[in-house]
Amino acid sequence: MLILARRLNEQIVIGDDIRVSVVDIRGDQVKLGIEAPRSVKVYRQEVYDAIQAENREAAQSATALPSLDPYLKNDSQES
């Protein structure tokens, strides 16, 4: 893990197109501004963890669908 010290209004740059700015500091809370392309998803850790948990739960509870083969026409059987 890289640890950086930044002051109010200072930035860090990630890659060529992501900027993280220190917007406000009050007590033990720091507000960050993040500029990134719309294609880059940015989440708070607790939101990301919740999304991952929901995805795992959905994948485990997926039910098998019945086969549709009996309802499909088979060209080799028609004449």
TORVO-761489 format. One record per atom (N, C-alpha, C, CB): residue number from 1; x, y, z. Coordinates in Angstrom, 1 decimal, decimal comma. Glycine has a CB too. Example, Ala and Ser with C-alpha at 12.3 -4.5 7.8 and 13.67 -1.06 7.14 Angstrom:
BEGIN
R seq     px     py     pz
R   1   13,2   -5,7    7,8
R   1   12,3   -4,5    7,8
R   1   13,2   -3,3    7,8
R   1   11,3   -4,5    9,0
R   2   12,8   -2,2    7,1
R   2   13,7   -1,1    7,1
R   2   12,9    0,0    7,9
R   2   14,1   -0,6    5,7
This chain:
BEGIN
R seq     px     py     pz
R   1    0,9   -1,2    0,0
R   1    0,0    0,0    0,0
R   1    0,9    1,2    0,0
R   1   -1,0    0,0    1,2
R   2    0,6    2,2   -0,8
R   2    1,3    3,4   -0,9
R   2    0,6    4,4    0,0
R   2    1,3    4,0   -2,4
R   3    1,3    5,1    0,9
R   3    0,7    6,0    1,8
R   3    1,3    7,4    1,5
R   3    1,0    5,7    3,3
R   4    0,4    8,4    1,3
R   4    0,8    9,7    0,9
R   4    0,2   10,7    1,9
R   4    0,4   10,1   -0,5
R   5    0,9   11,7    2,2
R   5    0,4   12,9    3,0
R   5    0,0   14,0    2,0
R   5    1,5   13,4    4,1
R   6   -1,2   14,5    2,2
R   6   -1,6   15,6    1,3
R   6   -2,3   16,6    2,2
R   6   -2,6   15,1    0,2
R   7   -2,2   17,9    1,8
R   7   -2,9   18,9    2,6
R   7   -4,1   19,4    1,8
R   7   -1,9   20,2    2,8
R   8   -4,9   20,2    2,4
R   8   -6,1   20,7    1,8
R   8   -5,8   21,3    0,4
R   8   -6,8   21,8    2,7
R   9   -6,6   20,9   -0,6
R   9   -6,5   21,4   -2,0
R   9   -5,4   20,7   -2,7
R   9   -6,4   22,9   -2,0
R  10   -4,7   19,8   -2,2
R  10   -3,6   19,1   -2,9
R  10   -4,2   17,8   -3,5
R  10   -2,4   18,7   -2,0
R  11   -3,6   17,3   -4,5
R  11   -4,1   16,2   -5,3
R  11   -3,1   15,1   -5,4
R  11   -4,5   16,6   -6,7
R  12   -3,6   13,9   -5,8
R  12   -2,7   12,8   -6,3
R  12   -3,3   12,4   -7,6
R  12   -2,7   11,6   -5,3
R  13   -2,5   11,9   -8,5
R  13   -2,9   11,5   -9,8
R  13   -2,7   10,0   -9,9
R  13   -2,2   12,2  -11,0
R  14   -3,7    9,2  -10,4
R  14   -3,6    7,8  -10,6
R  14   -3,7    7,6  -12,1
R  14   -4,7    7,0   -9,8
R  15   -2,7    7,0  -12,7
R  15   -2,7    6,8  -14,2
R  15   -2,7    8,1  -14,9
R  15   -3,9    6,0  -14,6
R  16   -3,3    8,2  -16,0
R  16   -3,3    9,4  -16,8
R  16   -4,6   10,2  -16,6
R  16   -3,2    9,2  -18,2
R  17   -5,6    9,6  -16,0
R  17   -6,9   10,2  -16,0
R  17   -7,7   10,2  -14,7
R  17   -7,7    9,7  -17,1
R  18   -7,1    9,9  -13,6
R  18   -7,8    9,9  -12,3
R  18   -7,1   10,8  -11,4
R  18   -7,9    8,4  -11,7
R  19   -7,8   11,8  -10,8
R  19   -7,3   12,7   -9,8
R  19   -8,1   12,6   -8,5
R  19   -7,3   14,2  -10,4
R  20   -7,4   12,6   -7,4
R  20   -8,0   12,6   -6,1
R  20   -7,6   13,8   -5,4
R  20   -7,7   11,3   -5,3
R  21   -8,5   14,7   -5,0
R  21   -8,2   15,9   -4,3
R  21   -8,7   15,9   -2,9
R  21   -8,8   17,1   -5,1
R  22   -8,0   16,5   -2,0
R  22   -8,4   16,8   -0,6
R  22   -9,3   18,0   -0,6
R  22   -7,2   16,9    0,4
R  23  -10,6   17,9   -0,4
R  23  -11,5   19,0   -0,5
R  23  -11,8   19,7    0,8
R  23  -12,8   18,5   -1,1
R  24  -11,8   18,9    1,9
R  24  -12,1   19,5    3,2
R  24  -11,5   18,6    4,3
R  24  -13,6   19,7    3,4
R  25  -11,1   19,1    5,4
R  25  -10,7   18,4    6,5
R  25  -11,4   19,0    7,7
R  25   -9,1   18,4    6,7
R  26  -12,1   18,2    8,5
R  26  -12,8   18,6    9,7
R  26  -12,6   17,5   10,7
R  26  -14,3   18,9    9,5
R  27  -11,8   17,8   11,8
R  27  -11,6   16,8   12,8
R  27  -11,0   15,6   12,2
R  27  -12,9   16,5   13,5
R  28  -11,7   14,4   12,5
R  28  -11,1   13,2   12,0
R  28  -11,7   12,8   10,6
R  28  -11,3   12,1   13,0
R  29  -12,4   13,7    9,9
R  29  -13,0   13,4    8,6
R  29  -12,3   14,2    7,5
R  29  -14,5   13,7    8,7
R  30  -12,0   13,5    6,5
R  30  -11,4   14,1    5,3
R  30  -12,4   13,9    4,1
R  30  -10,0   13,4    5,0
R  31  -12,7   14,9    3,4
R  31  -13,5   14,8    2,2
R  31  -12,6   14,8    1,0
R  31  -14,6   16,0    2,1
R  32  -12,8   13,8    0,1
R  32  -12,0   13,7   -1,1
R  32  -12,9   13,9   -2,3
R  32  -11,4   12,3   -1,2
R  33  -12,3   14,6   -3,3
R  33  -13,0   14,7   -4,6
R  33  -12,3   13,8   -5,6
R  33  -12,9   16,2   -5,1
R  34  -13,0   13,1   -6,4
R  34  -12,4   12,2   -7,3
R  34  -12,9   12,5   -8,7
R  34  -12,8   10,7   -6,9
R  35  -11,9   12,8   -9,6
R  35  -12,2   13,0  -11,0
R  35  -11,7   11,8  -11,8
R  35  -11,5   14,3  -11,6
R  36  -12,7   11,1  -12,5
R  36  -12,3    9,9  -13,2
R  36  -13,3    9,8  -14,4
R  36  -12,4    8,6  -12,3
R  37  -12,9    9,1  -15,5
R  37  -13,8    8,9  -16,6
R  37  -15,0    8,2  -16,1
R  37  -13,1    8,1  -17,7
R  38  -16,1    8,4  -16,8
R  38  -17,4    7,7  -16,4
R  38  -17,3    6,2  -16,5
R  38  -18,5    8,2  -17,3
R  39  -16,4    5,7  -17,3
R  39  -16,2    4,2  -17,4
R  39  -15,6    3,6  -16,1
R  39  -15,4    3,9  -18,6
R  40  -15,0    4,4  -15,3
R  40  -14,3    4,0  -14,1
R  40  -15,3    4,0  -12,9
R  40  -13,0    4,8  -13,7
R  41  -15,6    2,9  -12,3
R  41  -16,5    2,8  -11,2
R  41  -15,8    3,2   -9,9
R  41  -17,2    1,4  -11,1
R  42  -16,4    4,1   -9,1
R  42  -15,8    4,5   -7,9
R  42  -16,8    4,2   -6,8
R  42  -15,3    6,0   -7,9
R  43  -16,5    3,4   -5,8
R  43  -17,4    3,1   -4,7
R  43  -16,7    3,4   -3,4
R  43  -17,9    1,7   -4,8
R  44  -17,5    3,7   -2,3
R  44  -17,0    3,6   -1,0
R  44  -16,8    2,1   -0,7
R  44  -18,0    4,3    0,1
R  45  -15,9    1,7    0,2
R  45  -15,6    0,3    0,5
R  45  -16,8   -0,4    1,0
R  45  -14,4    0,2    1,5
R  46  -17,6    0,2    1,9
R  46  -18,7   -0,6    2,4
R  46  -19,8   -0,8    1,3
R  46  -19,3    0,2    3,6
R  47  -19,9    0,1    0,4
R  47  -20,9   -0,1   -0,7
R  47  -20,4   -1,2   -1,6
R  47  -21,1    1,2   -1,5
R  48  -19,1   -1,2   -2,0
R  48  -18,5   -2,2   -2,8
R  48  -18,6   -3,6   -2,2
R  48  -17,0   -1,9   -3,1
R  49  -18,4   -3,7   -0,9
R  49  -18,5   -5,0   -0,2
R  49  -20,0   -5,5   -0,2
R  49  -18,1   -4,8    1,3
R  50  -20,9   -4,6   -0,1
R  50  -22,3   -4,9   -0,1
R  50  -22,7   -5,4   -1,5
R  50  -23,2   -3,8    0,3
R  51  -22,2   -4,8   -2,6
R  51  -22,5   -5,2   -3,9
R  51  -21,9   -6,6   -4,2
R  51  -21,9   -4,2   -4,9
R  52  -20,7   -6,8   -3,7
R  52  -20,1   -8,1   -3,9
R  52  -20,8   -9,2   -3,2
R  52  -18,6   -8,1   -3,4
R  53  -21,3   -8,9   -2,0
R  53  -22,1   -9,9   -1,2
R  53  -23,4  -10,2   -1,9
R  53  -22,3   -9,4    0,2
R  54  -24,1   -9,2   -2,4
R  54  -25,3   -9,4   -3,1
R  54  -25,1  -10,3   -4,4
R  54  -26,0   -8,1   -3,5
R  55  -24,0  -10,0   -5,1
R  55  -23,7  -10,8   -6,3
R  55  -23,4  -12,2   -6,0
R  55  -22,5  -10,2   -7,0
R  56  -22,6  -12,5   -4,9
R  56  -22,4  -13,9   -4,5
R  56  -23,6  -14,6   -4,1
R  56  -21,4  -13,9   -3,3
R  57  -24,5  -13,9   -3,3
R  57  -25,8  -14,5   -2,9
R  57  -26,7  -14,8   -4,1
R  57  -26,5  -13,6   -2,0
R  58  -26,7  -13,9   -5,1
R  58  -27,5  -14,1   -6,3
R  58  -27,0  -15,3   -7,1
R  58  -27,6  -12,9   -7,2
R  59  -25,7  -15,4   -7,2
R  59  -25,1  -16,5   -7,9
R  59  -25,3  -17,9   -7,3
R  59  -23,5  -16,3   -8,1
R  60  -25,4  -17,9   -5,9
R  60  -25,6  -19,2   -5,2
R  60  -27,0  -19,6   -5,2
R  60  -25,1  -19,0   -3,8
R  61  -28,0  -18,6   -5,3
R  61  -29,4  -19,0   -5,3
R  61  -30,0  -19,1   -6,6
R  61  -30,1  -17,9   -4,5
R  62  -29,2  -19,1   -7,7
R  62  -29,7  -19,2   -9,0
R  62  -30,4  -20,6   -9,2
R  62  -28,6  -19,0  -10,1
R  63  -31,6  -20,6   -9,7
R  63  -32,3  -21,8   -9,9
R  63  -32,1  -22,3  -11,4
R  63  -33,8  -21,7   -9,6
R  64  -32,0  -23,6  -11,6
R  64  -31,9  -24,1  -12,9
R  64  -33,3  -24,0  -13,7
R  64  -31,4  -25,6  -12,9
R  65  -33,2  -23,5  -14,9
R  65  -34,4  -23,4  -15,7
R  65  -34,7  -24,7  -16,4
R  65  -34,3  -22,2  -16,7
R  66  -35,9  -25,1  -16,6
R  66  -36,2  -26,3  -17,4
R  66  -35,8  -26,2  -18,8
R  66  -37,7  -26,7  -17,3
R  67  -35,5  -27,3  -19,5
R  67  -35,0  -27,3  -20,8
R  67  -36,2  -26,9  -21,8
R  67  -34,5  -28,7  -21,2
R  68  -35,9  -26,2  -22,8
R  68  -36,9  -25,8  -23,8
R  68  -36,8  -26,7  -25,0
R  68  -36,7  -24,3  -24,2
R  69  -36,0  -27,7  -25,0
R  69  -35,8  -28,6  -26,2
R  69  -37,1  -29,2  -26,7
R  69  -34,8  -29,7  -25,8
R  70  -38,0  -29,7  -25,8
R  70  -39,2  -30,3  -26,3
R  70  -40,1  -29,3  -27,1
R  70  -40,0  -30,9  -25,1
R  71  -39,9  -28,0  -26,8
R  71  -40,8  -27,0  -27,5
R  71  -40,2  -26,4  -28,7
R  71  -41,1  -25,9  -26,5
R  72  -39,0  -26,7  -29,0
R  72  -38,3  -26,2  -30,2
R  72  -38,5  -27,1  -31,4
R  72  -36,8  -25,9  -29,9
R  73  -38,6  -26,5  -32,6
R  73  -38,8  -27,3  -33,8
R  73  -37,4  -27,8  -34,2
R  73  -39,4  -26,5  -35,0
R  74  -37,4  -29,0  -34,6
R  74  -36,1  -29,6  -35,1
R  74  -36,3  -29,8  -36,6
R  74  -35,8  -31,0  -34,4
R  75  -35,5  -29,1  -37,4
R  75  -35,6  -29,1  -38,8
R  75  -35,4  -30,5  -39,4
R  75  -34,7  -28,1  -39,4
R  76  -34,6  -31,3  -38,8
R  76  -34,3  -32,6  -39,4
R  76  -35,5  -33,6  -39,2
R  76  -33,0  -33,2  -38,7
R  77  -36,4  -33,3  -38,3
R  77  -37,5  -34,2  -38,1
R  77  -38,7  -33,8  -39,0
R  77  -37,9  -34,2  -36,6
R  78  -38,7  -32,6  -39,5
R  78  -39,8  -32,1  -40,4
R  78  -39,5  -32,5  -41,8
R  78  -40,0  -30,6  -40,2
R  79  -40,5  -32,9  -42,5
R  79  -40,3  -33,2  -44,0
R  79  -41,6  -32,8  -44,7
R  79  -40,0  -34,6  -44,2
